[in-house]
Amino acid sequence: MISQNKVTLKTLKYHWDIYLFIIPTLIIIGIFSYYPALSGVFHSFFKWNGADIADPVGFDNYLDLFKNKTFWESFKLVFILGAFNLLKMIPALLVAVCIHRCKSDKMQFLYRVLFVVPMIVPGLVIVLVWRSFFFETSQGYLNQFINFFGIKQLLLLTDKIVGWGIFRPDQNPAWLGNPKLIVTAMVLWGFPWVGSFGVLAHLAKLQGVDNSVYEAADIDGVNWWTKFTKIELPYLFGSIYVLLIFTIIDTIRDAGTVLALVGIDGGPGGVATVPALFMLRKAFVEQDMGYACAIGIVLTVIVFGLQNISSFTSEWKQKSKTQRNVFRIILMAIALGLAYGNRLWAISFVLILGSLPYELLSVYYDKKGYFKRVLLLVAGSILFAVAYFGGKASPLPPLSPLVYYFAAMILGMCGMPWSFLNHFMFVRRSANAFEALLRILVPLAAIAGIVTCLPLFNGKPAIPYTPFFFVLFLFIAIAAIPYRDIKLLSIRMRGHEGVDPDIIYQQYLDFTRTGLYRLGYSVTVRFLRFMKHFTIILVLFFAFIPFYLMMIVSLKNNSQFYGNPLTLEAPFHWENWQTAWTMVGTNVANSIFITGSIVVLAVLLALAAAYFFIRIQMPLQNLFWNAILLLMMLPSIANLVPLFRLLKDMNLLNTFTALICVGTAGALVGSVFILKNFITDIPKDLFEAAEIDGASHLQQMANVVLPLSGPIIATVGIMRFVHEWNDFLLPLIIMRDNTKLPITVQLLRMSGEYFKLWGPLMAGYALAAIPVILLFIFAMRFFIRGLSEGGTKY
């Protein structure tokens, strides 16, 4: 690892040339990142239309914004999407653990590669496929799915009971046309929600688990769930935390996905309006750019606040008691302000939950505090009754009933006798024929109930009989396994007090001699192995469905598509690809030129900047580094309005130069951060040897840094290429000439046409994905290696 030599002002004249490595980066981010940010702050105090009309209004934009109902409603939508996005992190975690537990290294590598493919395909293409195929009202695959499996009958019954007024027997639901269903569609798109980057990040962290740990766990009789919670989950906390923060922040500042799904109006009634989309509408539809700048500043403050909260909570144990209490008071004040002023109850609940003094509540978890628990349960019941009956019989205090439900839940959880329940669950009391019978009858009854009810929805058997009996046999065998006795064996091996080891061990031997146990154990091992691969393959199946549909439909004409949209049928219309190339060939070339230029410039400048930060400790180095870190927290969408004005003043609108310069400025920040972390690990001796040989800084970077940084450079280059290839928001705003549009903007416009030629359109989607796939094929070895090595640095 490099240890920096400090350069003072007296010795600066011998090392001044190293500043040449950082100056280009500072110039680019200063012009295209910091200047628009400062311009946005300035113009947020004006009534500004983006041109020559700028009347000072002071804080009126901010005051009007805080009173704007649409703005605060957009945060409710962000909270809903954010909550579901957090849940969507679970499948990626599950898949990563399943892949990690594959004993074959070849299978692990194959699964890694397969999960990279969805990551490198343009995200906009996936969004457009879902909008065009899955959410289409008459022939959409989602409606076909719910009709085929009888789910619509269940939805109709639920609608009748709850009174939604959404589903009707004589028509299919309009997922993007019904204001009550748009948010549901925004949650459903992308199923099964396995982000490839999340899977690879978790896998990289799991490489730190030594095989000897699993071997010891197997000897102790540890089950699969305990392995996950006690062995794998602690290693994954770092990647989970990083992905959690990225997910929350990206949900707040994202506008592209919503724009591609429902348009800039936010769908019917604007119900799908998120804050960033609200800002774009104010700026480019209503021409109120001063107001839009104020929205951008508020979003920036919110993002900064969330990042500071995450940093504080990550160092919670190192904080003093006073700092923790001040933090709780601030969260509580923000929660009350949101609840009282803008009725953002759900966000307030989360903040209140985060501000609770859990170390004080934990005193109620002692074994003898039964009286305290009874009081807490009674108090929770009273609050629940007040919330339920108060809303019907008498007016409640000025708080939502959900506040009382939430408080009742907290008090009830504090009042539960957890230690007693744990003893009841995991300590053996008896082992008799009745208990063994229950082990078999309970899953049988559950399966019989499900199979009996499912045919009611569509009038035919829900499951073929042969697979049903096979699954039934598995459940019987698994149910017969004496899990409780295996648990007792692990208690014996850990030497818990109060349990006679000899009795436990004899009980365990008695059960292991039974044929039913051996059958159950054998079936369990094979069943878990099967479920591990089945889970991975099932997720990959859903992940590859959009690509399958693209290729199938690209060879059909419209009549074939409407008649049979799922399978190939002759004749194959290869001319669709020629038609698509005629429509988007120029746009593909534009994207290759723009994206390639950005990647080359960003990687070269970032590598030089990273060398500057790790080679020698220079004056102003910390200032420059903090300036780059600050931009990592700045949402780029907040600068879009003043950036548009800057490009107009520089006569760069509708030019490739604008896209390349802005894209390079945005790519530099993250690239410098990643490359610096890797170059820091290069041994100092290599630099010293090169310096003794008379090598300049440029020669040291070329002869020392470049050869050792090949995998990480390839990883950064591919990630930046995919990101810039997917970007469509900036070119959508600043590009007007159709011959200069990148492929993403052209596809977005084609998908919005009223009459669609589905074959050429899908061929165009495929053409947009081919360049990125080819790039990955050539650099796959370096990409996988660089990403795996980088996972341990979280």
C-alpha positions in Angstrom: 0.0 0.0 0.0 1.2 3.5 -0.9 2.3 5.8 2.0 2.3 9.3 0.7 5.3 11.7 1.1 4.2 15.1 2.1 5.3 18.1 -0.1 5.7 21.4 1.6 5.7 24.9 -0.1 9.5 24.8 0.0 9.7 21.6 -2.0 6.7 22.3 -4.2 8.9 23.5 -7.1 10.2 20.0 -7.5 6.7 18.4 -7.8 4.5 21.1 -9.3 4.0 19.1 -12.5 1.8 16.6 -10.8 -0.9 19.2 -10.6 -1.3 18.8 -14.4 -2.9 15.4 -13.6 -5.8 17.0 -11.6 -6.3 20.3 -13.4 -8.4 18.9 -16.4 -10.7 17.2 -13.9 -11.1 20.3 -11.9 -11.9 22.4 -15.0 -14.5 20.0 -16.3 -16.4 19.5 -13.0 -16.0 23.2 -12.2 -17.7 24.3 -15.5 -20.4 21.6 -15.9 -21.1 20.6 -12.3 -20.3 23.4 -9.8 -21.2 26.4 -12.0 -24.7 25.0 -12.7 -25.2 24.2 -9.0 -24.3 27.8 -8.0 -26.4 29.2 -10.8 -29.3 27.2 -9.6 -29.0 28.6 -6.1 -28.8 32.2 -7.5 -31.8 31.8 -9.9 -34.0 30.1 -7.3 -34.5 33.6 -5.8 -35.8 35.0 -9.1 -38.9 34.7 -11.3 -37.0 33.4 -14.2 -38.1 32.0 -17.5 -34.7 30.8 -18.6 -34.1 33.7 -20.9 -34.0 37.4 -20.1 -36.9 37.8 -17.7 -35.5 37.5 -14.1 -37.4 39.4 -11.5 -36.1 39.1 -7.9 -38.7 37.4 -5.6 -36.7 36.6 -2.6 -37.9 33.4 -0.8 -41.3 33.5 -2.6 -40.4 30.4 -4.7 -39.5 28.4 -1.6 -42.6 29.6 0.3 -44.9 28.8 -2.6 -43.2 25.4 -3.0 -43.7 24.5 0.6 -47.4 25.3 0.2 -47.7 23.4 -3.1 -49.8 20.3 -2.6 -48.5 18.5 -5.7 -45.0 18.8 -4.5 -45.7 17.1 -1.2 -47.9 14.5 -2.8 -45.0 13.6 -5.0 -43.0 12.7 -1.8 -45.8 10.3 -0.8 -45.3 8.5 -4.1 -41.5 8.5 -3.5 -42.0 7.0 -0.1 -44.2 4.2 -1.6 -41.8 3.5 -4.4 -38.8 3.6 -1.9 -40.5 1.2 0.5 -41.1 -1.3 -2.3 -37.6 -0.7 -3.7 -36.2 -1.8 -0.4 -38.3 -4.9 -0.5 -37.0 -5.5 -4.0 -33.5 -5.8 -2.6 -34.5 -9.2 -1.0 -34.5 -11.3 -4.2 -31.0 -10.2 -5.1 -29.8 -11.1 -1.7 -31.5 -14.5 -1.9 -30.1 -15.3 -5.4 -26.6 -14.2 -4.3 -26.7 -16.6 -1.4 -28.0 -19.5 -3.6 -25.2 -18.9 -6.1 -22.6 -18.7 -3.4 -23.7 -22.1 -2.0 -23.3 -23.8 -5.3 -20.4 -26.2 -4.8 -19.3 -26.2 -8.4 -17.0 -23.3 -9.3 -18.1 -23.7 -13.0 -21.8 -23.3 -12.1 -21.0 -20.2 -9.9 -19.1 -18.6 -12.8 -21.9 -19.5 -15.3 -24.5 -17.9 -13.0 -22.4 -14.8 -12.5 -22.1 -14.3 -16.2 -25.8 -14.9 -16.8 -26.7 -12.3 -14.2 -24.4 -9.7 -15.8 -26.3 -9.8 -19.1 -29.5 -8.1 -17.7 -27.2 -5.4 -16.2 -25.6 -4.5 -19.5 -28.8 -4.3 -21.5 -30.1 -0.7 -21.6 -32.5 -0.2 -18.7 -34.7 2.0 -20.9 -35.2 -0.9 -23.3 -36.5 -3.0 -20.4 -38.9 -0.2 -19.3 -40.2 0.2 -22.8 -40.7 -3.6 -23.2 -42.8 -3.6 -20.0 -44.8 -0.6 -21.1 -45.4 -2.0 -24.6 -46.0 -5.7 -23.8 -46.8 -6.3 -20.2 -49.0 -3.2 -19.4 -50.8 -3.0 -22.7 -54.6 -3.3 -22.0 -56.0 -5.5 -24.7 -53.2 -8.0 -25.4 -50.8 -7.2 -22.5 -49.0 -10.2 -21.0 -49.8 -9.1 -17.5 -53.5 -9.2 -18.2 -53.2 -12.6 -19.9 -51.3 -13.9 -16.9 -54.0 -12.9 -14.4 -56.7 -14.2 -16.6 -55.1 -17.5 -17.3 -54.4 -18.3 -13.6 -57.7 -17.0 -12.4 -56.2 -14.2 -10.4 -58.7 -11.8 -11.9 -61.5 -13.5 -10.1 -59.7 -13.0 -6.8 -59.1 -9.3 -7.7 -62.8 -8.9 -8.6 -63.8 -10.4 -5.2 -61.3 -8.2 -3.3 -62.5 -5.2 -5.3 -66.1 -5.9 -4.3 -65.2 -6.3 -0.6 -62.9 -3.3 -0.4 -64.7 -1.0 -2.8 -61.7 -0.1 -5.0 -63.8 0.4 -8.1 -60.9 -0.7 -10.3 -61.5 -4.2 -11.7 -64.5 -5.1 -13.8 -65.5 -8.5 -15.2 -66.1 -7.2 -18.8 -62.8 -5.4 -19.3 -59.1 -5.7 -18.6 -57.4 -3.3 -16.2 -55.6 -0.4 -17.8 -52.4 -0.5 -15.8 -51.0 2.8 -17.2 -54.4 4.4 -18.0 -56.2 4.1 -14.7 -55.0 6.6 -12.0 -55.7 3.9 -9.3 -53.4 1.4 -11.0 -50.4 3.5 -12.2 -48.5 3.3 -8.9 -49.1 -0.5 -8.8 -47.6 -0.7 -12.3 -44.6 1.3 -11.3 -44.0 -1.2 -8.5 -44.6 -4.3 -10.6 -42.4 -3.4 -13.6 -39.1 -5.3 -13.7 -40.3 -8.4 -11.9 -38.6 -10.3 -10.2 -36.6 -7.2 -9.4 -33.2 -8.9 -9.2 -30.7 -6.1 -9.8 -27.7 -7.7 -11.4 -25.4 -5.2 -9.7 -26.8 -6.1 -6.3 -26.3 -9.9 -7.0 -22.7 -9.4 -8.0 -22.0 -7.0 -5.1 -23.3 -9.5 -2.6 -21.3 -12.3 -4.3 -18.2 -10.3 -4.1 -18.7 -9.9 -0.3 -19.4 -13.5 0.2 -16.0 -14.4 -1.2 -14.7 -13.5 2.2 -16.4 -16.4 3.9 -13.9 -19.3 4.4 -15.0 -22.8 3.6 -13.9 -24.0 7.0 -16.6 -22.0 8.6 -19.2 -24.0 6.6 -17.5 -27.2 7.5 -17.6 -26.4 11.2 -21.3 -25.4 10.8 -22.1 -28.8 9.2 -20.4 -30.6 12.0 -22.5 -28.7 14.6 -25.7 -29.6 12.7 -26.5 -26.0 11.8 -29.4 -25.6 9.4 -29.5 -23.4 6.2 -31.3 -20.5 8.0 -28.8 -20.3 10.8 -25.9 -20.4 8.3 -27.5 -17.4 6.6 -28.2 -15.4 9.7 -25.0 -16.2 11.7 -22.4 -16.7 8.9 -23.4 -15.0 5.7 -25.5 -12.1 6.8 -22.7 -10.4 8.9 -20.4 -10.5 5.8 -23.2 -8.9 3.7 -24.0 -6.0 6.0 -21.5 -3.8 4.1 -23.0 -4.4 0.6 -26.6 -4.3 2.0 -25.9 -0.9 3.6 -24.3 0.6 0.4 -27.1 -0.7 -1.8 -29.7 0.5 0.7 -28.4 4.1 0.7 -28.1 4.1 -3.1 -31.7 2.7 -3.4 -33.2 5.4 -1.2 -31.3 8.3 -2.8 -31.9 7.1 -6.4 -35.6 6.8 -5.7 -35.7 10.4 -4.7 -33.8 11.8 -7.6 -35.0 9.5 -10.4 -37.2 10.9 -13.1 -36.2 8.8 -16.1 -38.1 5.7 -15.3 -41.3 7.5 -14.5 -40.9 9.6 -17.6 -40.5 6.5 -19.8 -43.5 4.7 -18.3 -46.1 7.4 -18.0 -44.7 10.6 -19.7 -43.9 14.0 -18.3 -47.5 14.6 -17.2 -47.2 11.8 -14.7 -50.0 9.8 -16.2 -53.8 10.5 -15.9 -54.3 13.2 -13.2 -50.5 13.4 -12.6 -50.8 10.7 -9.9 -47.3 9.4 -10.9 -45.5 12.6 -10.3 -42.3 12.3 -8.4 -40.3 15.4 -7.2 -37.8 15.3 -10.1 -40.5 15.0 -12.7 -42.4 17.9 -11.0 -39.2 20.0 -11.4 -38.9 19.1 -15.1 -42.6 19.9 -15.7 -42.2 23.3 -14.1 -39.0 24.1 -16.1 -39.7 22.9 -19.6 -43.5 22.8 -19.8 -44.5 25.8 -17.7 -41.2 27.7 -18.3 -40.9 28.6 -14.6 -37.2 27.9 -14.3 -36.6 29.9 -11.2 -39.3 27.8 -9.4 -37.7 24.7 -10.8 -34.3 25.7 -9.5 -35.8 26.0 -6.0 -37.2 22.5 -6.3 -33.7 21.3 -7.3 -32.1 23.0 -4.2 -34.7 21.4 -1.9 -34.0 18.0 -3.5 -30.3 18.6 -3.0 -30.8 19.4 0.7 -32.9 16.3 1.2 -30.3 14.1 -0.5 -27.5 15.7 1.6 -29.6 15.1 4.7 -30.2 11.5 4.0 -26.5 10.9 3.3 -25.6 12.6 6.6 -28.2 10.5 8.4 -26.7 7.3 6.9 -23.2 8.4 7.8 -24.2 9.1 11.4 -26.1 5.8 11.8 -23.2 3.8 10.4 -21.0 5.2 13.2 -23.7 5.0 15.9 -21.7 3.0 18.4 -18.8 5.6 18.2 -21.2 8.5 18.9 -21.6 9.9 22.4 -24.9 9.7 24.3 -25.4 13.4 23.8 -24.9 13.2 20.1 -27.4 10.3 19.9 -30.0 12.2 21.8 -29.6 15.3 19.7 -29.9 13.2 16.6 -33.2 11.7 18.0 -34.6 15.1 18.8 -33.8 16.3 15.3 -35.5 13.3 13.7 -38.5 13.7 16.0 -38.8 17.4 15.1 -38.7 16.7 11.4 -41.2 13.9 11.8 -43.7 16.2 13.6 -43.2 19.0 11.1 -44.0 16.7 8.2 -46.9 15.2 10.0 -48.5 18.5 11.0 -47.7 20.7 8.0 -48.0 18.4 5.0 -49.7 15.2 6.2 -46.8 13.0 5.2 -47.8 10.4 7.9 -45.9 7.5 6.5 -42.6 9.3 6.3 -43.2 10.7 9.8 -43.7 7.1 11.1 -40.3 6.0 9.7 -38.6 9.0 11.3 -40.3 8.4 14.6 -39.3 4.8 14.4 -35.7 5.8 13.9 -35.7 8.2 16.8 -37.0 5.8 19.4 -34.6 5.1 22.3 -34.3 1.4 21.8 -31.7 1.0 24.6 -34.3 2.2 27.1 -37.0 0.0 25.7 -34.7 -3.0 25.9 -35.0 -3.0 29.7 -38.4 -4.5 29.4 -37.0 -7.7 27.9 -35.9 -9.1 31.3 -37.2 -12.6 32.3 -39.1 -11.3 35.4 -40.7 -8.2 34.2 -44.1 -9.7 33.6 -46.0 -6.9 35.3 -44.3 -4.3 33.0 -45.2 -6.4 30.0 -48.8 -6.7 31.0 -49.0 -2.9 31.4 -47.5 -2.4 28.0 -49.9 -4.9 26.4 -52.8 -3.2 28.1 -51.6 0.3 27.0 -51.2 -1.0 23.4 -54.7 -2.5 23.4 -56.1 0.8 24.6 -54.4 2.7 21.9 -55.6 0.2 19.3 -59.2 0.6 20.6 -58.9 4.4 20.5 -57.7 4.3 16.9 -60.4 1.8 15.8 -63.4 3.1 17.6 -62.4 6.8 17.9 -62.5 7.3 14.2 -66.1 6.0 14.1 -67.7 7.3 17.3 -65.8 10.5 18.2 -63.2 12.8 16.7 -59.6 11.8 17.5 -57.0 14.2 18.7 -55.2 16.0 15.8 -53.3 12.9 14.7 -53.9 10.2 12.2 -55.3 6.9 13.5 -52.2 5.3 12.0 -50.2 7.0 14.7 -52.2 5.1 17.3 -51.9 1.8 15.4 -48.2 2.4 15.2 -47.8 3.2 18.9 -49.9 0.1 19.8 -47.7 -2.1 17.7 -44.5 -0.8 19.4 -46.0 -1.2 22.9 -47.3 -4.7 22.0 -43.9 -5.8 20.7 -42.2 -4.5 23.9 -44.8 -6.4 26.0 -44.3 -9.8 24.4 -42.6 -12.4 26.6 -40.0 -13.2 24.0 -37.8 -15.4 26.2 -40.8 -17.6 27.1 -41.8 -17.9 23.4 -38.2 -18.8 22.5 -38.2 -21.5 25.2 -41.6 -22.8 24.0 -40.4 -22.9 20.4 -37.0 -24.6 20.7 -36.9 -26.8 23.8 -38.3 -30.3 23.4 -41.2 -31.2 25.6 -42.5 -34.5 24.3 -42.0 -36.8 21.3 -45.0 -39.1 20.7 -47.0 -40.6 17.9 -49.5 -37.7 18.1 -46.8 -35.1 17.4 -45.4 -37.2 14.5 -48.9 -37.4 13.1 -49.3 -33.6 13.3 -46.0 -33.2 11.4 -47.6 -35.1 8.5 -51.2 -33.9 8.7 -50.6 -30.2 9.0 -48.8 -29.7 5.6 -51.3 -32.2 4.0 -54.2 -30.1 5.2 -52.5 -26.9 3.9 -51.8 -28.3 0.5 -55.3 -29.8 0.2 -56.9 -26.5 1.1 -54.9 -24.6 -1.5 -55.6 -27.1 -4.2 -59.3 -27.1 -3.3 -59.6 -23.4 -3.5 -57.5 -22.6 -6.6 -59.9 -24.2 -9.1 -62.7 -22.0 -7.9 -60.9 -19.0 -9.7 -60.9 -20.4 -13.2 -63.0 -23.6 -13.1 -60.1 -26.1 -13.8 -57.5 -27.9 -11.8 -54.8 -25.4 -10.8 -52.0 -28.0 -10.7 -51.5 -31.2 -12.7 -52.0 -34.3 -10.5 -48.7 -36.0 -11.0 -46.5 -33.0 -9.9 -49.0 -32.4 -7.1 -48.4 -35.9 -5.6 -44.7 -35.5 -6.0 -44.7 -32.2 -4.1 -47.0 -33.8 -1.6 -44.5 -36.6 -1.0 -41.7 -34.1 -0.5 -43.7 -32.2 2.1 -44.6 -35.4 4.0 -40.9 -36.4 4.1 -39.7 -33.0 5.1 -42.4 -32.7 7.8 -41.3 -36.0 9.4 -37.8 -34.8 10.1 -37.3 -34.2 13.9 -36.1 -30.7 13.6 -36.5 -30.1 17.3 -34.1 -33.0 18.1 -31.5 -31.7 15.7 -31.8 -28.4 17.5 -31.3 -30.2 20.8 -28.2 -31.9 19.4 -26.8 -28.5 18.5 -27.6 -27.3 22.1 -25.6 -30.2 23.4 -22.6 -29.5 21.2 -22.6 -25.9 22.3 -22.7 -27.0 26.0 -25.8 -25.1 27.1 -26.6 -25.4 30.8 -29.7 -27.0 32.1 -29.8 -29.8 29.5 -28.5 -33.3 30.1 -26.2 -34.1 27.2 -26.5 -37.9 27.5 -30.3 -37.8 27.4 -30.2 -35.5 24.4 -27.6 -37.5 22.5 -29.5 -40.8 23.2 -32.8 -39.2 21.9 -30.9 -38.1 18.8 -29.5 -41.6 18.1 -33.0 -43.1 18.5 -34.4 -40.8 15.9 -31.5 -41.2 13.5 -32.0 -45.0 13.4 -35.5 -44.7 12.1 -36.1 -45.2 8.4 -38.4 -42.2 8.3 -35.7 -40.0 9.5 -33.2 -41.2 7.0 -35.7 -40.8 4.2 -36.5 -37.3 5.4 -32.9 -36.3 5.7 -32.0 -37.6 2.3 -35.0 -35.9 0.7 -34.3 -32.7 2.5 -30.7 -32.5 1.3 -31.8 -33.1 -2.3 -34.8 -30.9 -2.0 -32.7 -27.9 -0.7 -30.2 -28.5 -3.5 -33.0 -28.6 -6.0 -34.6 -25.4 -4.6 -31.3 -23.6 -4.7 -30.8 -24.1 -8.4 -34.5 -23.8 -9.1 -34.6 -20.4 -7.5 -31.7 -19.2 -9.6 -33.0 -20.5 -12.8 -36.5 -19.2 -12.1 -35.2 -15.7 -11.5 -33.0 -15.9 -14.6 -36.1 -17.0 -16.6 -38.1 -13.9 -15.6 -35.0 -11.7 -16.2 -34.6 -13.0 -19.7 -38.2 -12.8 -20.7 -37.9 -9.3 -22.1 -35.0 -10.3 -24.3 -36.9 -13.4 -25.5 -39.9 -11.3 -26.4 -37.7 -8.8 -28.2 -36.2 -11.5 -30.4 -39.5 -13.3 -31.0 -41.6 -10.2 -31.9 -38.8 -8.8 -34.0 -39.5 -11.6 -36.5 -43.2 -11.1 -36.7 -45.6 -8.7 -38.5 -48.5 -7.1 -36.7 -51.0 -9.8 -37.5 -48.7 -12.5 -36.3 -48.0 -10.6 -33.1 -51.7 -10.1 -32.2 -52.5 -13.7 -33.1 -49.6 -15.4 -31.3 -47.3 -13.1 -29.4 -45.4 -15.7 -27.4 -43.9 -18.2 -29.8 -42.2 -18.2 -33.2 -44.2 -19.0 -36.3 -43.4 -19.0 -40.0 -42.9 -17.0 -42.1 -40.0 -15.1 -40.3 -39.9 -11.5 -41.2 -36.1 -10.8 -41.3 -36.9 -7.6 -43.2 -37.9 -6.1 -39.8 -34.3 -5.8 -38.9 -33.5 -4.0 -42.1 -36.3 -1.6 -41.5 -35.2 -1.1 -37.9 -31.6 -0.4 -39.0 -32.9 2.2 -41.5 -34.8 3.9 -38.6 -32.2 3.7 -35.9 -28.8 2.9 -37.6 -27.7 6.5 -37.4 -28.8 6.8 -33.8 -26.8 3.7 -32.9 -23.7 5.3 -34.5 -24.4 8.5 -32.6 -24.6 6.6 -29.3 -21.4 4.7 -29.9 -19.5 7.9 -30.7 -21.0 9.8 -27.7 -20.6 7.0 -25.2 -17.2 5.9 -26.4 -15.9 9.5 -26.2 -17.2 9.9 -22.7 -15.7 6.6 -21.5 -12.3 7.3 -22.9 -12.1 10.8 -21.6 -13.5 9.9 -18.2 -11.2 6.9 -17.6 -8.1 8.7 -18.7 -8.8 11.8 -16.7 -10.0 9.8 -13.6 -6.9 7.6 -13.7 -4.7 10.7 -13.8 -6.7 12.3 -10.9 -6.5 9.1 -8.9 -2.7 9.1 -9.4 -2.5 12.7 -8.1 -4.4 11.8 -4.9 -2.4 8.7 -4.0 1.1 9.4 -5.2 2.2 12.5 -3.1 0.5 14.6 -0.5 0.4 18.0 -2.1 -0.9 21.3 -0.9 -4.7 21.8 -1.5 -5.0 18.0 -2.1 -7.6 17.5 0.6 -9.6 20.5 -0.7 -9.7 19.0 -4.2 -10.7 15.6 -2.8 -13.5 17.0 -0.8 -14.8 18.9 -3.8 -15.1 15.6 -5.7 -16.7 13.8 -2.8 -19.2 16.7 -2.5 -20.3 16.1 -6.1 -21.0 12.4 -5.3 -23.8 13.6 -3.0 -25.1 16.2 -5.4 -28.1 14.8 -7.4 -27.4 15.6 -11.1 -31.1 16.1 -11.8 -31.1 19.1 -9.6 -28.6 20.9 -11.9 -30.5 20.1 -15.1 -32.3 23.5 -15.4 -29.3 25.8 -14.9 -27.2 23.4 -17.0 -29.6 23.8 -19.9 -29.2 27.6 -19.6 -25.4 27.2 -19.5 -25.3 25.1 -22.6 -27.5 27.6 -24.3 -25.2 30.5 -23.4 -22.2 28.5 -24.7 -24.0 27.7 -28.0 -23.7 24.0 -27.3 -27.4 23.0 -27.5 -28.1 20.3 -30.0 -24.4 19.3 -30.2 -22.4 16.2 -29.4 -19.9 18.4 -27.6 -22.5 19.2 -24.9 -23.4 15.6 -24.3 -19.7 14.5 -24.2 -18.6 17.4 -21.8 -21.6 16.9 -19.4 -21.3 13.1 -19.5 -17.6 13.3 -18.8 -18.1 15.6 -15.8 -20.7 13.2 -14.4 -18.6 10.1 -15.0 -15.4 11.6 -13.5 -16.7 11.7 -9.9 -17.5 8.1 -9.4 -14.6 6.9 -11.5 -12.0 8.8 -9.6 -13.4 7.4 -6.3 -13.2 3.8 -7.5 -9.8 4.1 -9.2 -8.3 5.8 -6.2 -9.3 3.0 -3.8 -7.7 0.4 -6.1 -4.5 2.3 -7.0 -3.9 2.9 -3.2 -3.0 -0.8 -2.9 -0.1 -0.7 -5.4 3.1 -1.3 -3.4 5.2 1.8 -2.8 8.4 0.0 -3.8 7.3 0.0 -7.4 7.0 3.7 -7.5 10.3 4.3 -5.7 12.1 1.9 -8.1 10.7 3.8 -11.1 11.6 7.1 -9.5 15.2 6.0 -9.0 15.4 5.0 -12.7 14.4 8.6 -13.5 10.8 8.0 -14.5 8.6 11.0 -14.6 5.1 11.0 -13.1 3.6 10.3 -16.6 6.0 7.4 -17.1 5.2 6.0 -13.6 1.5 6.1 -14.4 2.1 4.4 -17.8 4.6 1.8 -16.6 3.4 1.1 -13.1 -0.3 2.0 -12.7 -1.7 1.0 -16.0 -0.4 -2.6 -16.1 -1.6 -3.3 -12.6 -5.0 -1.6 -13.1 -6.3 -3.4 -16.2 -9.2 -5.3 -14.5 -10.5 -2.3 -12.6 -10.1 0.0 -15.6 -12.2 -2.5 -17.7 -14.8 -2.7 -14.9 -15.1 1.1 -14.6 -15.1 1.5 -18.4 -17.9 -1.0 -18.9 -20.0 0.4 -16.0 -19.6 3.9 -17.4 -20.4 2.7 -20.9 -23.6 1.1 -19.8 -24.6 4.1 -17.7 -24.0 6.6 -20.5 -25.5 4.4 -23.1 -28.7 4.3 -21.0 -28.9 8.0 -20.4 -31.7 9.7 -22.2 -32.9 12.5 -20.0 -30.2 15.1 -21.0 -30.3 14.4 -24.7 -34.1 14.4 -24.7 -34.0 18.0 -23.4 -31.1 19.5 -25.3 -31.1 17.6 -28.7 -33.5 18.6 -31.4 -32.0 17.3 -34.6 -33.2 13.8 -35.3 -30.0 12.9 -37.1 -28.0 13.6 -33.9 -30.2 11.8 -31.4 -28.8 8.9 -29.4 -30.5 5.5 -29.8 -32.3 5.8 -26.4 -34.1 9.0 -27.3 -35.1 7.7 -30.7 -36.5 4.5 -29.2 -38.5 6.5 -26.7 -40.0 8.6 -29.5 -40.8 5.5 -31.6 -42.5 3.8 -28.7 -44.8 6.8 -28.2 -46.2 6.7 -31.7 -49.9 5.9 -31.9 -49.5 3.2 -34.6 -46.7 0.8 -34.0 -44.9 -1.7 -36.2 -44.1 -4.1 -33.5 -41.5 -6.1 -35.4 -39.2 -3.2 -36.4 -39.7 -1.6 -33.0 -38.5 -4.7 -31.2 -35.7 -5.1 -33.7 -34.7 -1.6 -32.8 -34.7 -2.4 -29.1 -32.4 -5.4 -29.8 -30.1 -3.2 -31.9 -29.8 -0.8 -28.9 -28.6 -3.7 -26.7 -26.1 -5.4 -29.2 -23.2 -2.9 -28.9 -23.1 -3.2 -25.1 -23.4 -7.0 -25.1 -20.5 -7.2 -27.6 -18.4 -4.9 -25.5 -19.0 -7.1 -22.5 -18.2 -10.3 -24.3 -14.8 -8.9 -25.2 -14.0 -7.5 -21.7 -15.9 -10.1 -19.6 -12.9 -11.7 -18.0 -11.5 -8.3 -16.8 -15.0 -7.1 -15.8 -15.8 -10.1 -13.6 -12.3 -10.0 -12.0 -12.4 -6.3 -11.3 -15.9 -6.4 -9.9 -15.1 -9.4 -7.6 -11.9 -7.8 -6.3 -13.8 -4.6 -5.7 -16.5 -6.2 -3.6 -14.3 -6.6 -0.6 -13.7 -2.9 -0.4 -17.2 -1.9 0.8 
